[in-house]
């Protein structure tokens, strides 16, 4: 599987936003739409801080 967990970095602490994400789509307003393999969706605002696909981890910052 190629899904990853998405976190947001809040003052150095990574908070889990959504697990098993397989779609990350940038939106026109600067936010990102996340979709998990289970169909759950979330919209987050922030900057992409880093991706480590070997560890199945995507981190955004506010």
N, C-alpha and C positions, 0 to 999 in steps of 0.2 A: 504494500500500500504506500501511497505517496502523500498522505495527509500530514498536517502539522498542527501543533497547538499554537494559538496566538495569545500573546501577552502584551500588556501595556506597562511600560516602565514609569513608575510614579516615584520620583525622588530616589532612584536607585533600587526600588523594590518592584519586582516583576509580579503583576497581578494577572492571573489567567482570565482571558476574555471568552475564548471559545475553543473547544477541543475538536480534533479530527477535521480540520478545515481543509478543503480541497480547492476552493475558489476564493481568490482575493482580487477584487475588481476596484480600481480607482474610480471615483465618482467626480462629476464636474465641479462640485463644491469643495473638493479637496479631501473629502472623507473616503473611506474604503468600505465596500460591502464584502462581508465574510459569509461564506456558506459552508456548512459542515457536510460530511457525507450522510448525515441523518436528515438533511434538509433544513436544519436550524439556520437562521440568518440573523446577522447583527450588522449595524452600521457604526463605525467608529471614526472619530476625528483624531488626527495625529500624523506624525511623520514616521516613515518606515526607518527604524533604527538598525535592524539587521535581520538576516535570515541564516539559519543553519539547518539545511535540509537533511543532513546526516543525522542530526539530533531531533529532527521533526519539530523545529521551533522557529517562530516568526515573532519579532519584537517590534512594537511601535512605541514612540515616545509622544508625550503631549506637548 
